[in-house]
């Protein structure tokens, strides 16, 4: 039979590596300029910042991979693409969001070069009301949560050991 002390020790080891996982939320809202203009939007949650290297690299997401979207289409191209233009030094707005809309238009929106990898609110170059918000919700560090959980577990195990010891002393006295 497994002792409660063994279970406490194993649970403590498991808890040490389980807690905390940060994510990044990208929220895009705007209007594509065409005839007629098309409102476009999406929200995407990824495990880490979108860092594209070298310049010219790209990553795409289908409309189904987005948390939500407005007027997103996967035809003829994948719904939303993130890329960096080749001339980062000469162009401060080389971070590109490509949005394939339901009206058949592929809209290109240029943002500051660090927009995909740095939390903030960014306005598209040349557009008044097109924004990309990149946020990383604060999550307590895994070590902090592990220490709290291990401390609580240790307190439980210590209380159990004290109760057991008192029970043994009483039964030996009888």
N, C-alpha and C positions, 0 to 999 in steps of 0.2 A: 504494500500500500504506500502511495506517495505521501510524504510528510507535507504539512502545510508550509513549513519553512522552505522546502524545495520549490513549491509552487510560487511562493513569494519571491524567491530569488530569480526564478525563470521569468516571471511576469515583469520584474524590474528590468531584466536584460532586454526583453521584447519592447517595453515602453521606451527605452532609451533611443531606439532608432525609428520609431513610428511617427512622431508628431511633426506637423508643419510642412506645408508645400505652398510656396508663393506662385502666383500666376500673374499674367499681364493681360489687361483688357484694353483692346483697341476699339474705339467708338468713332465712326465716321458719319458725318451728316453733311449733305449739300444738295445742289441742283446742277445737273449736267446741262450745259448750254447747247441747245439744238433746236430744231423746229419740230414739235414743240419742246420746251424745256422739260426735263425729267427729274423729279425728286429722287435722290439716291441716298441710301444709308445702309450701314451694317454695324453689328457688334460682333467682335471676335475675341475669344479667350484662348490664349496660348500659354504654354508652360514657362516660357522665358521671352525676353525681348527679341524682336526680329532683328538680327544682325546679319547683314549681307556683305560678304567679302568674297572675292574682290568686287570692285565696281563692275556693274554689268550683271551681277548675280541676281536671281529672282526666286520668289516663292509664291505659289498660288494656292487658293482655297476655293473649293466649290461652294455654291450657295448653301448646300446642305451642311457643310462644315461650319458655317457661321452660326453664332448664337441666334441672331435675328438679322433680317435684311428687308429693304424696301426696293422693289423693282430690280432685283438681281436675276441675272440669266446666266446659264452655263453654256449658251450657244451664241456664237461659234467658239468662243474661248471660255476658259474657266472663269467663274464669277468674279473673283477679286484677286488681283496680283500686286505684290510689293516688289519693287526693284530699285536699284541705285544706278543712276546714269554714269557714263564713263568719265566725265570731267568734274569730279568732286571739288577740285581746287578752283576751277574757273566758274563753276555754277554752284552757288550756295543753296539752290533748290533742286537738287538732283534726286531726292527721295521721291519716287513715283508710286502713286496708287492708281492702278488701272481697274476700272469698274465696268463690267459688261452688263449693260442695262437691257430691260425687257423691250425697249423700243428699237433694239438692234444696233445701238451705238456703243462703241467702246470709249468711255470717257477716261481722260488722263488728268490727274491732279498732282501737281508738284508741291512738295513740302520741303522744309529745311532738312539738310542732310542728316541730322541726328534724330529726326522725328520718330523713327521706328525703334530706337534703342534708348531713348531718354524719356522719362515721364514728363508730361506737359500737355498743353493745349496748343495746337499748331493750326495756322490758317494757310489754306492753299494759295500759292503764288498766283496772282492775277484774278482771284475770286474773292468777293467780299464776304460771302456767307458759307464757305465750305471749310469745315473744321475736322481735324483728326485729334482725338484725345487719347493719350496713352497713359494708362494708370496701372500701378502695381499696388494693390491694396496691402496695407501693412498687416503682416502676419508675425506673431511672436516667433523669435528664433527657435528652431527645434530644440536646442540645448536648454533654453529657458523652460519650455514645456516639459522636457524630459526630467529636469531637476525637480519641478513641482510634482510631477506624477510619481517620481521615484521617492520623493520625500513623503508624500501621502501614503504610498505603498509601504514605505519603511515604518511609518507611524502605525499603520494597521498591523503589520507583522510584529512590531515591538509590543503593542497592546495585547495581541494574541499570545505572545510568548509569556508576558507577565501574568495573564489570566491562567494560562496552563500551569505555570510554576506555582501560583497560589493554590490551584486545584490539587496539584501533586502534594504540596505541603499539608493541606487539610486532610487528604486521604491517608498520608503517612502518620499524621497525628492521631487518627482514629484507631 
